[in-house]
Amino acid sequence: ATAVTTTSAVTTSAATTTTTATTANDTSSSSSSSPHQQKVHFHKFMLDVHRQMHLAQTVHGIRGSDAVLHHVLTRILQKGRILCFDEFQVTDVADALLLRRLFTGLVERGAVVVATSNRAPRELYKGGLQRELFVPFVDWLEETLVVVGMWDSEVDYRLVMSGGRGVAGGVSVSGNDSDYDDDDDSNPHGRVHETYFIQRKRNNHQKHHQHDRARQKFDSLFRKLTKDSPIESTVIDVQNRQLFVPHASLECDVAKFSFYDLCGRAKGAADYLAIGERFHTVFVEDVPALTFHETNLARRWITFVDAMYECRVKLVVCAETAPEEMFRVEGEGGREHTDEVFAFERTRSRMEEMRSERYLRKTWVGSITESHG
């Protein structure tokens, strides 16, 4: 079950949940007919806040932290006074130090906030730098907001929506021996595609034959969705930087990366959101099984999946393991990485949902941006 509370214009509400949190936020935002609402992933919201602060100083010539914050708050509320934040989490020290002033300002100006999170307020930013400066914001959250806990729920609603593991709303996980039925014209909901392909590691004797059936299907689907159009490398401008895309059909808005293209180098939410806003379908190959020695890679994959989900990108993966086996932390080393394990469990759940027919039928955010451009 999920629950959020409604409030007056001068108070806020929050749903602090397990992986079922997004369902509550979707219900809250869709149940209101008000045009003065905005639903946004928290990562993306904070990136926009920092961008607006920079523009206030460099373009509008505003000086003083109070004046800059006033300008940003005004811009935020012009888009809608009902704010629905998906995946509220704090991982950046700059965000941690800004949040109390930001949220206090929103509430004082009459905003209504509904947020979902995988952490109770007291667990936010746990172990972060200068967390003692963040604790007053935690106190404020617990005093001001209505916290609805769902820790006792044993139901993961993303799995319910996707039809469970293995077969997800007509979109199945492909192993080496699975039948490939990429187009099902008899399905009442239309054609569906396999979007997650498992290519198990082979021993040294077999390594030259790694292009097994799963990989062949992955490559075949890429050719099909790019419609035999030219495939070339390209770049995307991201905050005055250039992000390299190794394989892309600019005609079909489809891109392909290796896991290490995306996660092997220092990239952040802004990079991944730029990819999601440029390409409606993203293929990722050579996704490995990760251990606690590779937490930086795991963190980047978590951020990448969040960005693809936020942009409603169709994600096609060729991986060494199933999602639930992708990040394993065992033994003594795992005790230091409980946050990563917790976060990756949410990512696994999200990857399950992204294979569902319900998700695959959603409108890509890039087409929405273009239609309003």
C-alpha positions in Angstrom: 0.0 0.0 0.0 1.0 3.6 -0.5 -0.1 6.8 1.1 0.5 10.5 0.9 -1.1 13.2 2.9 -2.7 16.4 1.5 -1.9 19.7 3.1 -2.9 23.4 3.0 -0.9 25.9 0.9 1.4 26.7 3.8 2.5 23.2 4.9 4.0 20.2 3.1 3.8 16.5 3.0 6.2 13.7 2.3 6.0 10.0 1.7 9.1 8.2 2.8 8.9 4.7 1.4 10.7 1.7 0.1 10.9 1.0 -3.6 7.1 1.6 -3.8 7.6 5.3 -3.3 7.1 6.4 -6.9 3.6 4.9 -7.1 2.5 7.3 -4.3 4.0 10.3 -6.1 2.4 9.3 -9.4 -1.0 8.9 -7.7 -0.6 12.3 -6.0 0.4 14.2 -9.1 -2.1 12.5 -11.4 -5.0 13.0 -9.0 -4.8 16.7 -9.0 -6.3 18.6 -12.0 -4.4 21.8 -11.2 -2.2 23.1 -13.9 0.0 24.7 -11.2 1.9 21.5 -10.4 5.3 20.1 -11.4 6.6 16.6 -11.0 10.3 16.2 -11.3 13.1 13.9 -10.3 15.0 15.4 -7.4 18.4 15.1 -9.1 17.1 17.1 -12.0 15.5 19.7 -9.8 18.7 20.4 -7.9 20.7 20.6 -11.1 18.2 23.3 -12.3 18.5 25.1 -8.9 22.2 25.4 -9.2 21.9 26.5 -12.9 19.4 29.2 -11.9 21.7 30.4 -9.2 24.5 30.7 -11.6 22.4 32.6 -14.2 21.1 35.0 -11.5 24.6 36.1 -10.8 26.2 36.0 -14.2 23.3 37.0 -16.4 21.0 39.0 -14.2 23.7 40.6 -12.1 22.1 39.8 -8.8 24.4 40.0 -5.8 24.0 38.6 -2.3 23.0 35.0 -1.4 19.5 36.1 -0.1 18.7 38.0 -3.3 19.9 35.1 -5.5 17.8 32.6 -3.5 14.8 34.9 -3.8 15.2 35.0 -7.5 15.5 31.2 -7.8 12.5 30.6 -5.5 10.4 32.9 -7.7 11.4 31.1 -10.8 10.6 27.7 -9.3 7.1 28.8 -8.1 6.2 30.3 -11.5 6.2 26.7 -12.8 3.7 25.6 -10.2 3.2 25.7 -6.4 2.5 22.0 -6.1 5.9 20.3 -6.2 6.1 16.5 -6.5 9.7 15.3 -6.0 10.5 11.7 -7.1 13.5 9.9 -5.4 14.4 12.5 -2.8 18.0 11.8 -1.8 21.0 13.8 -0.8 24.5 12.8 -2.0 26.2 16.1 -2.7 27.6 18.4 0.0 26.5 21.6 -1.9 22.9 20.3 -2.0 23.1 19.4 1.7 24.1 22.9 2.7 21.5 24.6 0.5 18.4 22.5 1.2 17.1 24.0 4.5 17.1 27.6 3.1 15.6 26.3 -0.2 12.8 24.3 1.4 12.0 26.9 4.1 11.7 29.5 1.4 9.3 27.3 -0.7 7.1 26.6 2.3 7.0 30.2 3.4 5.9 31.2 -0.1 3.0 28.8 0.0 4.4 25.8 -1.8 2.9 22.3 -1.3 5.5 19.5 -1.5 5.0 15.8 -1.9 8.2 13.8 -1.9 9.1 10.1 -2.2 12.3 8.7 -0.9 13.9 5.4 0.0 15.2 6.9 3.2 13.5 8.2 6.3 14.5 11.8 7.0 16.9 10.8 9.8 18.7 8.5 7.3 19.3 11.2 4.6 22.9 12.0 3.7 24.1 9.5 6.3 27.9 9.5 6.4 28.1 12.5 4.1 30.7 15.3 4.4 29.9 18.0 7.0 26.7 16.1 7.9 26.5 18.0 11.2 25.5 21.1 9.2 22.8 19.1 7.5 21.2 17.8 10.7 19.1 21.0 11.3 17.4 20.4 8.0 16.6 16.8 9.1 15.1 18.3 12.3 13.1 20.7 10.2 11.8 18.0 7.9 10.6 15.9 10.9 9.0 18.9 12.6 7.3 20.3 9.5 6.4 17.5 7.2 4.0 14.5 7.6 6.2 11.4 7.1 4.3 8.3 5.9 6.4 5.2 6.4 6.0 2.1 4.3 8.8 0.0 5.7 6.4 -2.8 6.6 5.1 -3.3 3.1 6.4 -6.5 1.5 5.1 -5.5 -2.0 7.3 -3.9 -4.6 4.8 -2.2 -6.9 7.3 -1.8 -9.7 7.4 -5.6 -10.0 3.6 -5.7 -9.8 3.3 -3.2 -12.7 5.9 -5.1 -14.7 4.4 -8.5 -14.2 7.2 -9.8 -12.1 10.7 -11.0 -12.9 11.4 -12.8 -16.0 8.4 -11.7 -18.0 7.5 -8.0 -17.7 4.2 -7.0 -19.2 5.0 -8.9 -22.4 8.7 -7.8 -22.5 10.8 -10.7 -21.4 14.4 -11.1 -20.2 16.4 -13.0 -22.8 19.0 -15.6 -21.8 21.1 -17.6 -24.2 18.4 -20.2 -24.9 15.3 -18.0 -24.9 13.0 -17.9 -27.9 13.1 -14.5 -29.5 9.7 -13.0 -30.2 10.4 -9.4 -30.7 7.1 -8.6 -32.5 3.9 -10.0 -31.1 1.1 -8.8 -33.3 -1.4 -10.9 -31.3 -0.7 -8.9 -28.2 -3.7 -6.6 -27.5 -1.4 -3.9 -26.4 0.6 -3.9 -29.6 4.2 -4.9 -30.4 6.6 -5.6 -27.6 10.4 -6.1 -27.6 12.9 -7.9 -25.4 15.0 -5.2 -23.8 17.3 -7.0 -21.4 19.7 -9.6 -22.8 21.9 -11.8 -20.6 25.2 -12.9 -22.1 26.9 -15.1 -19.6 30.7 -15.2 -19.3 32.4 -18.1 -21.1 35.6 -19.8 -20.2 38.8 -19.2 -22.1 38.2 -21.9 -24.6 34.8 -20.4 -25.5 35.7 -16.7 -25.3 36.0 -16.3 -29.1 32.3 -17.3 -29.4 30.9 -14.7 -27.1 28.5 -13.4 -29.8 26.0 -15.9 -28.8 22.3 -15.7 -29.3 21.7 -13.0 -26.7 24.3 -10.8 -28.2 23.0 -11.4 -31.7 19.5 -10.4 -30.7 20.8 -7.3 -29.0 22.7 -6.3 -32.2 19.7 -7.2 -34.3 17.4 -5.0 -32.3 19.8 -2.1 -32.6 19.9 -2.5 -36.4 16.1 -2.8 -36.5 15.5 0.3 -34.4 18.0 2.4 -36.3 16.4 1.2 -39.6 19.7 0.7 -41.3 20.4 4.4 -41.1 24.0 5.7 -40.9 25.7 5.0 -37.5 28.3 7.6 -36.5 29.9 9.1 -33.5 28.7 12.5 -32.3 29.0 14.9 -29.3 26.4 16.5 -27.1 27.0 19.9 -25.4 26.7 19.6 -21.6 27.3 22.8 -19.6 30.0 24.1 -21.9 31.5 20.6 -22.2 31.3 18.0 -25.0 30.1 14.6 -24.2 31.2 11.9 -26.7 28.6 9.4 -28.1 30.4 6.5 -29.8 27.5 5.1 -31.8 24.4 7.0 -32.8 21.7 7.2 -35.4 20.9 10.9 -35.6 18.1 10.1 -38.0 16.4 7.7 -35.5 17.5 9.3 -32.2 19.0 6.0 -31.0 22.4 5.7 -29.3 24.7 2.8 -28.2 27.3 2.9 -25.5 29.4 0.3 -23.7 29.1 0.2 -19.9 32.6 1.7 -19.6 31.8 4.5 -22.0 29.1 5.6 -19.5 30.5 4.6 -16.1 34.2 4.1 -16.6 34.9 7.8 -16.7 33.8 10.6 -14.4 30.3 11.5 -15.4 27.3 12.8 -13.5 23.6 13.4 -13.6 23.9 16.3 -16.0 25.7 14.1 -18.6 23.2 11.3 -18.3 20.2 13.7 -18.5 21.7 15.2 -21.7 21.8 11.8 -23.2 18.2 11.1 -22.2 17.0 14.3 -23.6 18.8 13.7 -27.0 18.0 10.0 -27.6 14.7 8.2 -27.1 16.4 4.7 -27.0 19.8 3.9 -25.5 21.6 0.6 -25.9 24.2 -0.4 -23.3 26.5 -3.3 -24.0 29.1 -5.2 -21.9 27.4 -4.5 -18.6 29.4 -6.5 -16.0 28.7 -8.0 -12.6 30.0 -5.5 -10.0 31.6 -6.0 -6.6 32.2 -3.7 -3.6 35.6 -2.9 -5.1 33.7 -1.1 -7.9 31.4 1.2 -6.0 32.2 4.2 -8.2 31.0 2.3 -11.2 27.9 1.2 -9.3 27.1 4.7 -8.2 27.4 6.0 -11.8 25.1 3.2 -13.1 22.5 4.1 -10.4 22.6 7.8 -11.6 22.5 6.7 -15.2 19.4 4.5 -14.7 17.7 7.3 -12.7 18.3 9.8 -15.6 17.0 7.4 -18.3 13.9 6.7 -16.2 13.3 10.4 -15.7 13.5 11.1 -19.4 11.4 8.0 -20.2 14.1 6.6 -22.4 13.8 3.0 -23.7 16.8 1.3 -22.2 18.2 -1.9 -24.0 20.9 -3.7 -22.1 23.2 -6.6 -22.8 24.6 -7.7 -19.5 26.6 -10.5 -17.8 23.9 -11.1 -15.2 20.3 -10.4 -14.4 19.5 -7.1 -12.7 19.2 -8.7 -9.2 22.7 -10.2 -9.6 24.5 -7.1 -11.0 25.8 -5.7 -7.8 26.8 -8.2 -5.1 28.5 -7.2 -1.9 29.5 -10.1 0.4 31.8 -10.7 3.3 33.6 -8.2 5.5 34.0 -5.6 2.7 30.2 -5.3 2.3 29.7 -3.7 5.7 31.2 -0.4 4.4 28.9 -0.2 1.4 25.4 -0.6 2.8 24.3 2.7 1.2 25.3 1.5 -2.2 23.6 -1.8 -1.7 20.4 0.0 -0.6 20.5 2.3 -3.5 21.2 -0.4 -6.0 18.2 -2.4 -4.8 16.1 0.6 -5.8 17.9 0.7 -9.2 17.2 -3.0 -9.7 13.5 -2.4 -9.1 13.5 0.5 -11.5 15.2 -1.6 -14.2 12.4 -4.1 -13.7 9.8 -1.5 -14.3 11.6 -0.1 -17.3 11.0 -3.5 -19.0 7.3 -3.3 -18.5 4.8 -2.5 -21.3 3.4 0.3 -19.2 6.8 2.0 -19.1 7.6 1.3 -22.8 4.4 3.0 -23.9 5.3 6.3 -22.1 6.1 9.4 -24.2 9.8 10.2 -24.4 10.6 13.4 -22.6 12.6 14.6 -25.6 9.5 14.7 -27.8 7.8 16.7 -25.1 10.7 19.2 -25.0 10.7 19.5 -28.8 7.0 20.1 -29.0 7.3 23.0 -26.4 10.4 24.4 -28.0 
